[in-house]
Amino acid sequence: MTFNMFVIALDDFNLETMRGLRETRRYEFHSLLPMGDVLKADEYDYEQLLEAADRQLQDFDGPVHGIATWWDFPSSGLAPVLSERWDLYGPSLRSVAVLEHKYWSRLAQRAVAAEHVPAFAAFDPFDDRALEEIANKGVTYPFWLKPIKSVGSYLGFRIDSVDDWEPAITTMREEIGQFGDPFDQALSRVDMPPDVEAVGGSGCLAEGIIGGRQCTLEGYVSHGEAHVYGTVDSIRMPGMSTFRAYQYPSQLPIPIQRRMQQIAIAVVGQAGLDHCCFNAEFFYDEDQGQIWILEINTRLSQSHCDLFAKVDGASSQRAMLALSQGRNPRMLHRQGDFAVAGKYFLRTFEDGVVGSVPSEDDIQRVIERFPGTRVEIDPKAGDRLSEMAVQETYSFELGRVFIGADDHEQLEERFAAIEAMLPFEIKTEEA
């Protein structure tokens, strides 16, 4: 039997990764909704996207066996409703909302793991007394200013003093509706506690600063039982919040990883998540011996799929496919071609117009020198970096490199060599 699997905004790079799974011979994959409608769009209308996806499914000439996504909102909010409409396995929209609404999620985390949650306060960004309200709720400088719903680090600002507040809140007010408005549309379908409903999807959160060694746990919930199958280290640029690389497997102490697993499983249980992948982001402050919860996402991280394939021998998409059919995933462990793997970001920190990007020949030379390496390049010649949709606040992402190696030292050496082989020309204002 062939299973018709619909993946919201299915892209070639992740499809290629998924094709490496043995079981995909039984699947026919279909992209549900165009990539440009649900990823890095200028604006989103949740209800219109929902109905467009439903029409596409109705027009399909054949049975629909599964609906899934590995993208953040709005995709993560569409899949649960569509799965329910089509009587398929998937999480409830409410459980997804609990974890994706930053304030609601903090409340759920505090209910089962209070000692691992920083001080936080929800507020209306359009309230002129918001800064006073934040202080009254026990959040003091420095703190993070975040929208209730965003993607990546978009609209995340570190506030060290009142001087940082005005420019940050001005930008927040101008741009928060991009994700806040469609998130409010999704939330209208969910019963919320009164305090969460008062904040809505267009509110903000102030959070105490947490830090340390960052990692992400990948897991799933199947028929009410949650499991974690791997931990990926998130490496930041020195002294910055910007990601430099993801590396698998984690180098954190095993007892710390096990405690994080216990916390993550407790939180997804509190939210009622089921038939769903999740990834849970944590900090480990070695000096204080403190574990902090950053956030929990209701999907697998597509950033990590290739890393699991390189090290374990099967992409983490294996879990997503099994769950879509109501089966318990069978994950492989350390059966891949490499001992370690990394996803490295190609970045620049100054705006400009792209003059040229690495050619196909440049990329092919990288692959020939380092077999198994994969490269993605985002901009095209003529693009202005600041106009590329949903860039993070403090840097511009140019592309990504996926590398395997024998150890972490070799991994770093390979990225340094590969970065030098991938030339970008960026024309800055100063130039």
HELIX and SHEET records of a PDB file:
HELIX    1   1 ASP A   12  ARG A   19  1                                   8    
HELIX    2   2 ARG A   22  ARG A   26  5                                   5    
HELIX    3   3 MET A   35  VAL A   38  1                                   4    
HELIX    4   4 TYR A   46  ASP A   59  1                                  14    
HELIX    5   5 SER A   75  ARG A   85  1                                  11    
HELIX    6   6 LEU A   93  GLU A  100  1                                   8    
HELIX    7   7 LYS A  102  ALA A  113  1                                  12    
HELIX    8   8 ALA A  114  HIS A  116  5                                   3    
HELIX    9   9 ALA A  130  ASN A  136  1                                   7    
HELIX   10  10 VAL A  162  GLU A  175  1                                  14    
HELIX   11  11 GLY A  177  LEU A  187  1                                  11    
HELIX   12  12 PRO A  194  VAL A  199  1                                   6    
HELIX   13  13 ILE A  254  ALA A  271  1                                  18    
HELIX   14  14 GLN A  302  HIS A  304  5                                   3    
HELIX   15  15 CYS A  305  ASP A  312  1                                   8    
HELIX   16  16 GLN A  317  SER A  324  1                                   8    
HELIX   17  17 GLU A  360  ARG A  369  1                                  10    
HELIX   18  18 LEU A  385  GLU A  387  5                                   3    
HELIX   19  19 HIS A  408  ALA A  420  1                                  13    
SHEET    1   A 3 TYR A  27  LEU A  32  0                                        
SHEET    2   A 3 PHE A   3  ILE A   8  1                                        
SHEET    3   A 3 GLY A  66  ALA A  68  1                                        
SHEET    1   B 4 PHE A 120  PHE A 123  0                                        
SHEET    2   B 4 CYS A 204  GLY A 208 -1                                        
SHEET    3   B 4 PHE A 143  PRO A 147 -1                                        
SHEET    4   B 4 PHE A 157  ILE A 159 -1                                        
SHEET    1   C 8 GLN A 290  ASN A 297  0                                        
SHEET    2   C 8 CYS A 276  ASP A 285 -1                                        
SHEET    3   C 8 ARG A 213  SER A 222 -1                                        
SHEET    4   C 8 GLU A 225  ARG A 236 -1                                        
SHEET    5   C 8 PHE A 243  TYR A 248 -1                                        
SHEET    6   C 8 VAL A 340  THR A 348 -1                                        
SHEET    7   C 8 PHE A 396  ALA A 405 -1                                        
SHEET    8   C 8 ARG A 374  ILE A 377 -1                                        
SHEET    1   D 2 GLY A 352  SER A 356  0                                        
SHEET    2   D 2 GLU A 425  THR A 428 -1                                        
END                                                                             
